[in-house]
C-alpha cells in the first residue's frame, strides 16, 4: 500500500515545526490542518496507509490523545478512512476538486448549487473554534473519572449478559426507545423534578445534544424568532442559527433570565430556550417567581418553552425547585434532560419529555429510518441503563457524587477567598462542576489563562457564551476534578504566579 510507515513518519516530522503549543488553536486542529495540506498536495496518495496514532505521536513528541482527536477530525471530513483490524488510510475521495488547492472557488462549483436552504444557511453561520479541546475537564462538563460508578455499572452489564435472552437483541426498538427505560426515567423525574409524565411522552437518544437538534428541526423555521439567554449555551444558539432563526438575546442575573425584558419584544416569538435549574454559564437558578412569570408570558404569547434542565442534579446551596414543565398547566413546555454530567463516558443518554400535542410528530420523525438509526441507543445499552436505574444504582451514585462535589465547592470557595481576597468575584449561589469567576486585577486575560495553566488549573474564557462578545477577564474554572488538598495547593500556586 505504498511507502512503509518509517518513510511516512519522516514526512510527518516536517509537521513538528509547524505546531505551536502556545497557540489558541488546539494542537489536534493544527495537526489536522497540516495533514490536510499534505493530502491535498498529494504528499499522501489516496489509499496510502497512514501511520498509527502511537507512532505519529512518538514522532511528533505529542500525546497520543491529540493524534487520536486529529484522526477523528480527518475521518469526519472524509480525508481518511479506517478499516478495523487493518489501519487508517487516505480516503479515495481526496482527489475531488473540493480537497485540492487547484480547485475552482466554491461559489463556482456545481455542488454549491445543489445545497439545500438549510445547508446554505449553515455555511453562512460563523464558526467559532472551540477553546475546550485541550481541557477535557471542561469539555461539556463530563464528570471526573474517579467518581464514576464503574463497579456498579460493570455489575449491571454482566448481569444483563448472563440473564438476557439473546433473541431479544434482534428486537427493533420502538421509535421513542425501550419502554421500560422510558418508564424508569418517568419515575425518576417524578421523584427528582416533581415532573409528572407518561412514558409515552419520553423520547430517548444516544447523545445528550441530539434532543435539542431534533426539537429545533421540527419546531423552528427560517425567520422564526427565538429567545436565548445572554450569556447562554453556545451550541443551542448555533443550532437555531443553522435553521435560519432570528435570535433575541435576553440578559440574565442572579435569578436567571430577566423575564421582564420579554415585554420589550415587539415581534412574535416562536421558542424561548432557557436553562432554569443551572444557568449556563453563570450557574444561577431561576427563582420560583420568575418561573411562573415566564410560564404566564409564554402562555399569553402562544410560544413554546424549551427547558434544558442542565446540571439540575448538582446544587450545593439552598433548595432545588420543580422543573418548569412540572409547573406548567398547558402544553407549551418541552423538557430536555441527559446523563452526560453523571455517567459519561460509561454511557451517554439524552431524552425529551414532550407535551401531548407534539408526541405524534416526534414519533413520525423517529420512525424514519435515518433518524431512528442516528438517535436511538443500542438495545443492550437500553437494557443496562434500565436495570441501573431500577435497582437504585443511579440515584445512589447521584447522592454520593453530590456530597463529594459540594465538599469540593466549599473548599474552592475557601481557597479562592484566602489566596485572592477581593480581586476575584465568583458565583456564590452555584452548582455543577465548574464555577464562573471574574478578575479585578491589571493582569491581562492571556496572562491569567497562562498562570492558571502553569498552576495546573483548568480555565476557559466565557466569551463564546455571549452573543455580543462577552466580559473581559471572566472565566469558567473546573473545581470537581481535584480533591480538597490538591485544590488548595494549586490555588495558592496560581495566586503566587499572578503576583510574581
C-alpha positions in Angstrom: 0.0 0.0 0.0 2.8 2.4 -0.9 5.5 3.6 1.4 6.2 1.8 4.7 5.5 3.6 8.0 9.1 4.7 8.5 9.1 6.6 5.2 5.7 8.2 6.1 7.0 9.2 9.6 9.9 11.0 8.0 7.4 13.0 6.0 5.3 13.7 9.1 8.2 15.0 11.1 8.1 18.1 8.9 4.9 18.9 10.8 6.5 19.3 14.2 8.0 22.7 13.5 4.5 24.0 12.4 2.8 23.0 15.7 2.6 25.8 18.2 1.8 24.7 21.7 1.1 28.4 22.7 -1.5 28.9 20.0 -5.1 29.4 20.9 -6.0 26.8 18.3 -5.9 23.2 19.9 -3.0 21.1 18.8 -5.2 18.4 17.2 -6.7 21.1 14.9 -3.3 22.4 14.0 -2.1 18.9 13.1 -5.4 18.1 11.3 -4.9 21.3 9.1 -1.3 20.4 8.3 -2.1 16.8 7.4 -5.0 18.0 5.1 -2.4 20.2 3.3 -0.2 17.2 2.7 -3.1 15.2 1.5 -4.3 18.0 -0.8 -0.7 18.3 -2.2 -0.7 14.5 -2.9 2.2 14.0 -0.5 -0.1 11.3 0.8 -1.8 9.4 -2.0 -5.4 8.1 -1.9 -5.4 4.6 -0.4 -2.0 5.0 1.3 -1.6 3.7 4.8 -1.3 6.4 7.5 1.0 6.0 10.5 -0.5 4.6 13.6 -1.6 7.1 16.3 1.1 5.8 18.6 3.9 6.1 16.1 2.8 9.5 14.9 2.5 10.8 18.5 6.0 9.5 19.2 7.5 11.0 16.1 6.0 14.5 16.8 6.6 14.4 20.5 2.9 15.0 21.4 0.3 13.0 23.2 -1.5 10.0 21.5 -4.8 11.5 22.6 -4.0 14.6 20.5 -3.3 12.4 17.4 -6.5 10.4 18.0 -8.6 13.6 18.0 -6.8 14.7 14.9 -7.6 11.4 13.1 -11.2 11.7 14.3 -11.4 15.2 12.7 -9.9 14.0 9.4 -12.2 11.0 9.4 -15.3 13.2 9.9 -14.2 15.3 6.9 -13.6 12.3 4.7 -9.8 12.8 4.3 -9.1 9.4 5.8 -10.8 6.1 6.2 -10.4 3.5 8.9 -10.6 -0.3 8.5 -10.9 -2.3 11.6 -8.0 -4.6 12.2 -6.0 -3.2 9.3 -5.3 0.5 9.8 -6.1 4.0 8.7 -5.8 5.0 5.0 -6.0 8.2 3.0 -9.6 8.5 1.6 -10.1 7.9 -2.2 -12.4 10.9 -2.3 -9.5 13.3 -1.6 -8.8 13.8 -5.3 -12.1 15.6 -5.7 -11.9 19.3 -6.5 -13.1 20.3 -3.1 -10.0 18.9 -1.4 -7.2 20.1 -3.7 -5.5 23.5 -3.8 -6.1 23.9 -7.6 -9.9 23.6 -7.2 -12.1 26.4 -8.5 -13.7 28.8 -6.0 -16.5 27.2 -4.0 -19.1 29.7 -5.3 -18.5 28.5 -8.8 -18.8 24.8 -8.2 -21.8 22.9 -9.3 -22.0 21.2 -5.9 -22.9 24.6 -4.3 -26.0 24.8 -6.4 -27.2 21.5 -5.1 -27.2 22.6 -1.5 -30.5 22.9 0.4 -31.5 26.2 2.1 -30.6 24.6 5.4 -27.1 23.8 4.1 -26.7 27.3 2.7 -27.7 28.8 6.0 -25.3 26.5 7.8 -22.4 27.6 5.6 -23.3 31.3 6.3 -23.0 30.8 10.0 -19.8 32.0 11.7 -17.6 29.2 13.1 -16.1 29.7 16.5 -13.2 27.4 17.3 -13.7 25.5 20.5 -11.5 26.6 23.3 -12.2 23.4 25.3 -10.4 20.8 23.1 -7.3 20.6 25.2 -9.2 20.8 28.5 -11.1 17.5 28.9 -12.1 18.5 32.4 -14.3 21.3 30.9 -15.4 19.5 27.7 -19.2 19.6 28.1 -18.7 19.2 31.9 -18.0 15.4 31.8 -17.6 14.1 35.4 -14.3 13.1 36.9 -13.4 9.5 36.0 -12.5 8.8 39.7 -16.2 9.5 40.6 -17.8 7.2 38.0 -19.8 4.2 39.4 -17.6 1.7 37.4 -18.1 -1.2 39.8 -21.9 -0.9 39.8 -22.0 -0.4 36.0 -19.9 -3.5 35.4 -22.2 -5.5 37.7 -25.2 -4.4 35.7 -23.6 -5.1 32.4 -22.5 -8.6 33.4 -26.0 -9.4 34.8 -27.6 -8.4 31.6 -25.2 -10.6 29.6 -25.9 -13.6 31.8 -29.6 -13.2 32.1 -30.8 -11.8 28.8 -32.4 -13.9 26.2 -30.1 -13.4 23.2 -33.0 -13.5 20.8 -34.1 -10.1 22.1 -31.1 -8.4 20.5 -32.9 -8.7 17.2 -35.6 -6.6 18.7 -36.3 -3.4 16.7 -36.7 -0.6 19.3 -39.8 1.5 19.5 -39.5 4.9 17.9 -39.1 6.6 21.3 -36.9 3.9 22.8 -37.2 0.9 25.1 -40.5 1.3 27.1 -39.2 0.0 30.5 -36.3 2.6 30.2 -38.8 5.4 29.5 -40.9 4.2 32.5 -37.8 4.3 34.7 -37.0 7.8 33.5 -40.6 9.0 34.1 -40.4 7.6 37.7 -37.1 9.3 38.3 -38.3 12.6 37.0 -41.3 12.4 39.4 -39.1 11.8 42.4 -36.3 14.3 41.5 -38.0 17.1 39.5 -41.7 16.8 40.6 -42.4 16.2 36.9 -45.5 14.0 36.2 -45.3 12.5 32.7 -46.1 9.3 31.0 -43.5 7.0 29.4 -45.3 7.7 26.1 -44.2 11.3 26.3 -40.4 10.5 26.6 -38.0 10.1 23.7 -34.6 8.5 24.4 -31.5 9.5 22.4 -27.9 8.2 22.3 -26.4 11.7 22.7 -27.1 14.5 25.2 -27.3 17.1 22.4 -29.5 15.1 19.9 -32.8 16.1 21.6 -32.1 19.8 21.2 -31.2 19.4 17.5 -34.3 17.3 16.7 -36.6 19.7 18.5 -35.2 22.6 16.6 -35.6 20.8 13.2 -39.2 20.0 13.9 -40.3 23.3 15.5 -38.2 26.2 14.1 -38.3 27.5 10.6 -36.2 30.1 8.9 -37.2 33.6 10.0 -38.7 32.5 13.4 -37.7 34.5 16.4 -36.1 32.5 19.2 -35.3 34.0 22.6 -32.0 32.8 24.1 -30.2 33.7 27.3 -27.2 36.0 27.1 -24.8 34.6 28.2 -26.0 31.2 27.2 -25.2 27.8 25.8 -23.3 28.4 22.5 -24.3 25.0 20.9 -28.0 25.9 21.2 -27.5 29.2 19.5 -25.6 27.6 16.7 -28.4 25.0 16.2 -31.1 27.8 16.0 -28.9 29.9 13.7 -28.3 27.0 11.4 -32.0 26.8 10.8 -32.2 30.5 9.9 -33.8 31.6 13.2 -33.6 35.2 14.4 -32.0 35.2 17.9 -33.3 37.6 20.5 -30.8 37.7 23.4 -32.2 38.4 26.9 -29.8 39.1 29.8 -29.6 37.1 33.0 -28.9 38.0 36.6 -28.7 36.2 39.9 -32.3 34.9 39.5 -31.8 33.6 35.9 -33.3 35.0 32.7 -34.7 38.6 33.2 -38.2 37.8 32.2 -39.3 41.5 32.4 -37.2 42.1 29.3 -39.6 39.9 27.2 -42.2 42.7 27.4 -39.9 44.8 25.2 -40.1 42.3 22.3 -42.5 43.6 19.7 -42.5 40.6 17.4 -43.9 37.0 17.5 -41.6 34.7 19.5 -41.6 31.0 18.4 -39.4 29.5 21.1 -37.8 30.5 24.4 -34.7 28.5 25.2 -33.8 28.6 28.9 -31.6 26.7 31.5 -33.5 27.5 34.7 -32.0 25.0 37.1 -28.4 25.9 36.4 -28.0 28.8 34.1 -25.2 28.1 31.6 -22.6 29.6 32.3 -23.4 31.7 35.4 -24.8 28.9 37.5 -27.8 31.0 38.6 -31.1 29.2 39.4 -34.3 30.9 38.1 -36.4 31.9 41.1 -39.9 30.5 41.5 -41.5 33.9 40.9 -39.7 34.2 37.5 -40.6 30.6 36.5 -44.3 31.4 37.0 -43.8 34.8 35.2 -42.1 33.1 32.3 -44.8 30.4 32.0 -47.5 33.1 32.1 -45.8 35.2 29.4 -45.3 32.2 27.1 -48.9 31.1 27.5 -50.2 34.6 26.7 -47.9 34.8 23.6 -48.6 31.2 22.5 -45.0 30.3 22.2 -43.0 27.2 23.2 -40.5 27.0 26.1 -37.6 24.6 25.6 -36.4 23.8 29.1 -32.9 22.5 29.2 -32.6 21.1 32.7 -28.8 21.4 32.5 -26.9 20.3 35.6 -30.0 20.1 37.7 -28.5 17.2 39.8 -25.8 19.2 41.5 -26.9 22.1 43.6 -24.8 22.9 46.7 -26.7 25.9 48.3 -30.3 26.4 49.0 -33.2 24.1 47.9 -34.0 22.9 44.4 -37.2 24.0 42.6 -39.5 21.9 40.4 -38.9 21.8 36.7 -40.7 24.4 34.6 -42.6 21.7 32.9 -43.8 20.5 36.3 -45.3 24.0 37.0 -46.9 24.3 33.6 -50.6 23.8 33.2 -50.6 23.7 29.4 -48.8 22.1 26.5 -46.2 24.8 25.8 -43.1 23.4 27.6 -40.7 20.8 26.2 -38.2 19.3 28.7 -34.6 18.3 27.8 -32.6 16.0 30.2 -29.5 13.9 30.0 -27.0 11.8 31.9 -23.8 13.3 30.4 -22.9 15.1 33.6 -23.5 12.0 35.7 -22.5 8.9 33.7 -20.4 9.8 30.7 -18.3 8.1 29.3 -19.8 4.9 30.7 -23.0 5.8 28.8 -24.4 8.9 27.1 -28.2 9.3 27.3 -30.3 12.2 26.3 -34.1 12.5 26.4 -37.0 14.7 25.7 -40.3 15.0 27.6 -43.0 16.1 25.2 -46.4 17.7 25.7 -49.2 15.5 24.3 -49.7 17.7 21.3 -46.2 17.1 20.0 -46.0 13.3 20.5 -47.3 12.3 17.1 -45.0 14.5 15.0 -41.9 13.4 17.0 -43.0 9.7 16.7 -43.2 10.1 12.9 -39.7 11.8 12.9 -38.2 9.0 15.0 -39.8 6.3 12.8 -38.0 7.5 9.7 -35.1 5.2 9.2 -32.1 7.5 9.2 -33.3 9.5 12.3 -34.0 6.3 14.2 -30.6 4.9 13.4 -28.8 8.0 14.4 -30.6 8.9 17.7 -31.6 5.6 19.3 -29.5 3.9 21.9 -28.2 0.4 21.1 -30.7 -2.0 22.7 -28.2 -3.6 25.1 -27.3 -0.2 26.5 -31.0 0.5 27.0 -31.3 -2.8 28.9 -28.3 -1.9 31.1 -29.3 1.7 32.0 -32.8 0.5 32.7 -31.5 -2.0 35.3 -29.1 0.6 36.6 -32.0 2.9 37.4 -34.5 0.3 38.6 -32.0 -1.2 41.0 -31.2 2.1 42.6 -27.6 2.4 41.4 -28.2 5.7 39.6 -29.7 7.7 42.5 -27.2 6.3 45.0 -24.4 7.4 42.6 -26.0 10.9 42.4 -26.2 11.2 46.2 -22.6 10.2 46.6 -21.2 12.5 43.9 -23.3 15.4 45.0 -21.8 15.2 48.5 -18.3 14.9 47.1 -18.8 17.9 44.7 -20.4 20.0 47.5 -17.3 19.5 49.7 -15.0 20.4 46.8 -17.1 23.5 46.1 -16.9 24.7 49.7 -13.2 24.1 49.6 -12.8 26.1 46.4 -14.7 29.0 48.0 -12.3 28.8 51.0 -9.2 28.7 48.8 -10.3 31.5 46.4 -11.1 33.7 49.3 -7.9 33.0 51.2 -5.5 33.4 48.3 -7.2 36.0 46.1 -9.4 38.0 48.5 -11.5 40.7 46.9 -9.7 40.7 43.5 -11.8 37.7 42.3 -15.6 37.6 42.2 -17.3 34.2 42.0 -20.8 32.8 41.6 -21.8 32.4 45.3 -25.1 30.5 44.6 -23.7 28.0 42.2 -23.7 24.3 41.4 -22.4 22.0 38.7 -18.8 21.1 38.0 -17.3 24.5 37.2 -17.8 28.0 38.6 -17.8 31.4 36.9 -15.2 33.8 38.2 -14.3 37.4 37.3 -10.9 39.1 38.0 -10.4 42.7 39.1 -6.7 42.9 38.5 -4.4 44.7 36.0 -3.2 41.4 34.5 -4.5 40.6 31.0 -6.8 37.7 30.2 -3.9 36.0 28.4 -1.7 36.2 31.5 -4.5 34.9 33.7 -5.0 31.9 31.5 -1.3 31.2 31.3 -0.7 31.4 35.0 -3.7 29.1 35.6 -2.3 26.6 33.2 1.1 26.8 34.9 -0.6 26.2 38.3 -2.4 23.1 36.9 -5.9 24.6 36.8 -8.4 24.2 34.0 -9.7 27.6 33.0 -11.6 28.8 29.9 -12.8 32.3 28.9 -16.6 32.8 28.7 -16.7 34.9 25.5 -18.2 32.1 23.4 -21.2 32.1 25.7 -22.1 35.7 24.9 -24.0 36.9 21.8 -22.1 40.3 21.9 -18.5 39.3 22.7 -18.7 38.9 26.5 -17.0 40.2 29.6 -13.2 40.6 29.7 -11.4 38.6 32.4 -14.4 36.3 33.1 -13.8 32.6 33.1 -15.1 29.2 34.0 -12.9 27.2 36.4 -13.4 23.4 36.9 -13.3 22.5 40.6 -14.6 18.9 40.9 -11.6 17.3 39.3 -9.3 17.9 42.3 -9.7 16.8 45.9 -9.6 19.4 48.7 -5.9 19.3 49.4 -4.8 19.4 45.8 -7.2 22.3 45.0 -5.7 24.4 47.8 -2.1 23.7 46.6 -2.9 24.8 43.1 -4.9 27.9 44.0 -2.0 29.0 46.2 0.4 28.4 43.4 -1.8 30.3 41.0 -2.1 33.3 43.2 1.7 33.3 43.6 2.2 33.1 39.8 -0.1 36.1 39.3 1.5 38.2 42.0 5.0 37.2 40.8 
